[in-house]
Amino acid sequence: MWEDVINKCQVKASSWKNKWLTQAGRIQMIKSVLSAIPIYQMACFRLSFKVAKELDSLFKKFLWEGSQKKKKIPLINWDTTCLIKLEGEAGLRKMDLHNRAIGAKLAWKMYAQPHKSWCKIMVAKYLDSTEAERIFKVANSIKGSPIWKHIWESRSILTEHLTWKIGNGEKAKFWRDSWNGDISLAEEIDDMVWINEVEAVVGSYVADYILEG
């Protein structure tokens, strides 16, 4: 599958029509055409390190050499080239990060659009609760389809920046969830044996630690 994707990118990049593109034109070509070729597959599967590196190498070569056979030395390394435009660079995408971002977007859709048929299926099949937010909280994933593995491995992009907005405290876990805008208390204390003992006596949720009145 990935071999076909790479071949399509190579054919498109080597097209005679691209010989007359300026470097700015080649940047646009990478953004709008070449990097779009593997989008469908990247929405369903996690890119291997080898495939991501091969695609990045192909795009880098096309950026600096075009479709000419003459070899040129890149003047800027690929990591810098892929910085956002606001930082003064070309704003291209590293394929591994792009792939993870797509997976994270699917994880967010499972949470934000639980009424969608595919979201209902994924929640019912892979999560231990019908509550969509469990996508961000379940610690251990069961084995499943490649697309589920992709979503599961990509969700950390979101969880690293999510925090609970506390209402009655009946959903957010006091020790294990981020509910104060920072890392979870469990990560800060790093003593799960003690936390398990406290939870057994007091409870797991924020509401259990709120004093009435």
FIKOL-208264 format. One line per field, with one value per residue (C-alpha): x, y, z; residue in one letter; residue number from 1. Coordinates in steps of 0.02 Angstrom, whole numbers, plus 32768, in hexadecimal, padded with zeros to 4 digits. Example, Ala and Ser with C-alpha at 12.3 -4.5 7.8 and 13.67 -1.06 7.14 Angstrom:
xx = (8267; 82AC)
yy = (7F1F; 7FCB)
zz = (8186; 8165)
type = (A; S)
seq = (1; 2)
REM end
This chain:
xx = (8000; 8083; 80F2; 8065; 8052; 810C; 810E; 807D; 80DA; 8178; 811A; 80C4; 8167; 81C5; 8142; 818D; 8111; 816A; 8211; 81DF; 81A2; 81FC; 8228; 818D; 8129; 8177; 814A; 8096; 809E; 80D7; 804E; 7FBB; 7FE7; 8073; 8048; 7F90; 7FAF; 7FC3; 7F3A; 7EB8; 7F31; 7F73; 7EC3; 7EB6; 7F65; 7FFC; 8092; 812C; 81CD; 8215; 8182; 817A; 8235; 8228; 819A; 81F4; 8291; 822F; 81DF; 8285; 82D9; 824C; 8254; 830D; 8326; 827B; 826C; 831B; 839D; 8420; 8440; 843B; 8469; 83DA; 8401; 838A; 836D; 82C2; 828F; 82A8; 8250; 81B7; 81A7; 8107; 80FC; 80F1; 81A3; 81DB; 81E9; 818E; 8108; 811B; 80EA; 8151; 80EC; 80FB; 80B6; 8031; 7FFC; 7FEF; 7F8C; 7F0D; 7EFC; 7EE5; 7E5E; 7E00; 7E10; 7DC6; 7D36; 7D0E; 7CF9; 7CA7; 7C34; 7BFB; 7B59; 7BB8; 7BA1; 7C5C; 7C78; 7BF0; 7C40; 7CEF; 7CB3; 7C49; 7CD2; 7D6F; 7D43; 7D0C; 7C7D; 7C00; 7C40; 7CA4; 7D21; 7D66; 7DD1; 7E40; 7E3C; 7E45; 7EF3; 7EFE; 7EBE; 7E80; 7EC7; 7E64; 7E66; 7EF6; 7E8A; 7E66; 7F1F; 7F43; 7EC3; 7EFF; 7FB5; 7F8E; 7F1C; 7FAF; 7FB9; 7F12; 7F21; 7FC0; 7F5D; 7EB3; 7E72; 7DCA; 7D55; 7D11; 7C55; 7C13; 7CB3; 7C5D; 7CBA; 7D6C; 7DDD; 7E33; 7EDE; 7EE7; 7E9C; 7EDB; 7E56; 7EBA; 7F08; 7FAA; 7FE5; 7F82; 7FA8; 7FD5; 805F; 809E; 809F; 80D4; 809C; 800E; 800E; 7FE6; 7F66; 7F0D; 7F02; 7EB9; 7E3B; 7E02; 7DD7; 7D9F; 7D71; 7DB2; 7D56; 7D69; 7CBA; 7CF5; 7D6F; 7CF7; 7CB7; 7BFF; 7BDB)
yy = (8000; 807F; 804E; 8082; 8128; 814C; 811E; 8195; 8221; 81FB; 81FA; 829E; 82EF; 82B7; 82F7; 8361; 83EB; 840A; 8433; 84E8; 8504; 8582; 8550; 85AB; 8545; 84A5; 84D1; 84E8; 8446; 83E7; 8435; 8422; 8387; 8317; 831A; 8300; 825A; 81F1; 824A; 81BF; 8139; 81A8; 81BD; 8101; 80C5; 80F8; 8120; 80B9; 8117; 80D5; 810F; 81BB; 81D3; 819D; 8217; 82A5; 827E; 827E; 8327; 8372; 8339; 8380; 8427; 8442; 83E6; 83EA; 8360; 837F; 82F7; 8371; 8358; 83F0; 8404; 8441; 84EC; 84D3; 8432; 83E1; 83FE; 84B9; 84B9; 846B; 84F4; 855A; 85F3; 8666; 8634; 8668; 85BD; 8563; 8514; 8466; 83CD; 833C; 82A5; 824C; 82E3; 82FE; 8249; 8258; 82FA; 82A2; 8215; 8295; 82EB; 8245; 8230; 82DD; 82B5; 821A; 828E; 8323; 82C5; 822A; 8224; 81F5; 813D; 8117; 816A; 8100; 8063; 8090; 80C1; 8024; 7FB1; 7FF7; 805E; 8020; 809D; 80EE; 8199; 81E2; 823A; 8191; 819C; 8212; 81B4; 80F8; 80C1; 801B; 7FFD; 7F56; 7F17; 7F4D; 7F87; 7FED; 808A; 8075; 805C; 80FA; 815F; 8117; 813F; 81EF; 8227; 825F; 82FD; 832C; 82E4; 8345; 83E6; 83B8; 83E0; 83CB; 845B; 842A; 8433; 83BC; 8356; 82B1; 828A; 82C8; 8257; 82B4; 8261; 821D; 82A8; 8356; 83C6; 8459; 848E; 8431; 837D; 82FF; 82EF; 8239; 826D; 82F0; 827D; 81DF; 8168; 80FD; 8088; 8117; 8160; 80B8; 80AF; 815E; 813B; 809E; 8104; 81AE; 8190; 81AF; 8249; 8302; 8302; 8288; 830C; 839F; 83C9; 83F7; 84A6)
zz = (8000; 8035; 7FA2; 7F2C; 7F86; 7F7B; 7EC2; 7E9F; 7EF5; 7E92; 7DEC; 7E14; 7E4C; 7DB0; 7D36; 7CAB; 7CD3; 7D77; 7D24; 7D12; 7DC3; 7E30; 7EE1; 7F1F; 7EA2; 7EDF; 7F93; 7F5E; 7EFA; 7F96; 8001; 7F8B; 7F24; 7F63; 801D; 7FF1; 7F97; 8036; 8099; 808A; 80C5; 8152; 8194; 81AB; 81D5; 823A; 81CE; 81F0; 8212; 816E; 8102; 8156; 813B; 8085; 8062; 80B9; 8055; 7FB2; 7FDA; 8011; 7F71; 7F07; 7F63; 7F42; 7E9E; 7E4A; 7DC9; 7D84; 7D8F; 7DCE; 7E87; 7EF8; 7FAE; 8020; 8069; 80FC; 815D; 814F; 8204; 81EE; 8146; 819A; 821C; 8212; 81A4; 823B; 8263; 81B6; 8165; 80D9; 8146; 80FC; 8162; 81A1; 8172; 8219; 8276; 81F2; 8205; 82C3; 82B2; 8243; 82C3; 834F; 82E8; 82DC; 839A; 83B3; 833C; 83A4; 8439; 83E5; 836D; 83CD; 8367; 82C8; 829A; 828F; 8339; 8389; 8342; 837F; 842D; 8441; 8401; 8451; 84EA; 8595; 859E; 8529; 855F; 84CE; 853F; 8570; 84D2; 8536; 85DA; 85BF; 85F2; 8597; 84E8; 84A9; 8405; 836E; 82BB; 8270; 8272; 832C; 834F; 82EB; 834E; 83F4; 83D5; 8397; 8425; 8490; 8425; 8472; 8522; 8542; 852F; 8578; 8624; 8679; 869D; 8746; 8762; 87E6; 87DD; 87BA; 8717; 8733; 8799; 8826; 8818; 8767; 86FB; 86D4; 8720; 8762; 86BD; 86E1; 86DC; 8741; 87FB; 87DD; 8765; 87DF; 8877; 881B; 88A4; 8861; 88F6; 896D; 88F3; 88E5; 89A3; 89AF; 8924; 897D; 8A18; 89D4; 891C; 886D; 8831; 8859; 88A3; 8929; 8969; 896C; 8A18; 8A1F; 8A5E)
type = (M; W; E; D; V; I; N; K; C; Q; V; K; A; S; S; W; K; N; K; W; L; T; Q; A; G; R; I; Q; M; I; K; S; V; L; S; A; I; P; I; Y; Q; M; A; C; F; R; L; S; F; K; V; A; K; E; L; D; S; L; F; K; K; F; L; W; E; G; S; Q; K; K; K; K; I; P; L; I; N; W; D; T; T; C; L; I; K; L; E; G; E; A; G; L; R; K; M; D; L; H; N; R; A; I; G; A; K; L; A; W; K; M; Y; A; Q; P; H; K; S; W; C; K; I; M; V; A; K; Y; L; D; S; T; E; A; E; R; I; F; K; V; A; N; S; I; K; G; S; P; I; W; K; H; I; W; E; S; R; S; I; L; T; E; H; L; T; W; K; I; G; N; G; E; K; A; K; F; W; R; D; S; W; N; G; D; I; S; L; A; E; E; I; D; D; M; V; W; I; N; E; V; E; A; V; V; G; S; Y; V; A; D; Y; I; L; E; G)
seq = (1; 2; 3; 4; 5; 6; 7; 8; 9; 10; 11; 12; 13; 14; 15; 16; 17; 18; 19; 20; 21; 22; 23; 24; 25; 26; 27; 28; 29; 30; 31; 32; 33; 34; 35; 36; 37; 38; 39; 40; 41; 42; 43; 44; 45; 46; 47; 48; 49; 50; 51; 52; 53; 54; 55; 56; 57; 58; 59; 60; 61; 62; 63; 64; 65; 66; 67; 68; 69; 70; 71; 72; 73; 74; 75; 76; 77; 78; 79; 80; 81; 82; 83; 84; 85; 86; 87; 88; 89; 90; 91; 92; 93; 94; 95; 96; 97; 98; 99; 100; 101; 102; 103; 104; 105; 106; 107; 108; 109; 110; 111; 112; 113; 114; 115; 116; 117; 118; 119; 120; 121; 122; 123; 124; 125; 126; 127; 128; 129; 130; 131; 132; 133; 134; 135; 136; 137; 138; 139; 140; 141; 142; 143; 144; 145; 146; 147; 148; 149; 150; 151; 152; 153; 154; 155; 156; 157; 158; 159; 160; 161; 162; 163; 164; 165; 166; 167; 168; 169; 170; 171; 172; 173; 174; 175; 176; 177; 178; 179; 180; 181; 182; 183; 184; 185; 186; 187; 188; 189; 190; 191; 192; 193; 194; 195; 196; 197; 198; 199; 200; 201; 202; 203; 204; 205; 206; 207; 208; 209; 210; 211; 212; 213)
REM end
